[in-house]
Amino acid sequence: MVIPASAATTYSVTVQTDSLSYGGNQPVKITGVVSPTPGPDTAVLIRGTNPAGVTVTVGDQPVSNATGSFEMDFLAGGSSSR
């Protein structure tokens, strides 16, 4: 019996924000798309950092298994608004 080797799927992730820069406690919206569209129960891990590289938020967001899209909202100062 010969079992074919499974090829791992390579995904690309496109991410964008609603502004080029933020200050204080401005709301930040991150949206993105995973391609090809992943199966059910898939999530992306998002880590937001300030200009000094300090993490201000970390969160996992579900990815739509219909469109591959995801989004996350948080405050630039560090408190999650989701």
ABEGO torsion letter per residue (X at the ends): XBBBBBBBBBBBBBBBBABABBBEABBBBBBBBBOBBBBBGBBBBBBBBBAAGBBABBBBBBBBAAAGBBBBBBBAAGBBAX
